[in-house]
Amino acid sequence: AEALAAARVLACREDAVATLDAEGFLDLATGELTSAPADVVRTTTTGAALGLLRNMAGSDSAADALGRNGAVLDAIVRIVAGEPSRAEAVNGMGLLAALTLRSDHRSDAVLRSGGG
C-alpha cells in the first residue's frame, strides 16, 4: 500500500505516468483490483491502488489502457457500488470520472460496466 500511495503522489505529469507504467505500477495496481474475488474483504491497498490509477488516468495513454480492460472497470464499479471505504469511494469515483473525460469510447466502456 505504501509503494502505491507514494507512486500516486508522483503520477501528476505525463512523463512520470509513463515511467510508472514502464516500471509496472499500472499492472500492479490493476492486479490488486482484479485479483481478489468479490466477496473477499479488501485492504488499504485497494484504496491506494484506486488512488494511483485515478492519478494515472490523467494520462490519455493510461486511461485508454484502463478503459480497454473490462475486468478493471468491472472491479472498480463493484468496489464503488458495494460498501467502499472512504478512500475507495473517493478514488473509485474519481477514477471513473477521469476515465470518461475527453473520450467517447472510454465513456461507453464505463457505462457498459455499470459505472454510469
Beta strands, then each sheet from edge to edge (+ up, - down):
end
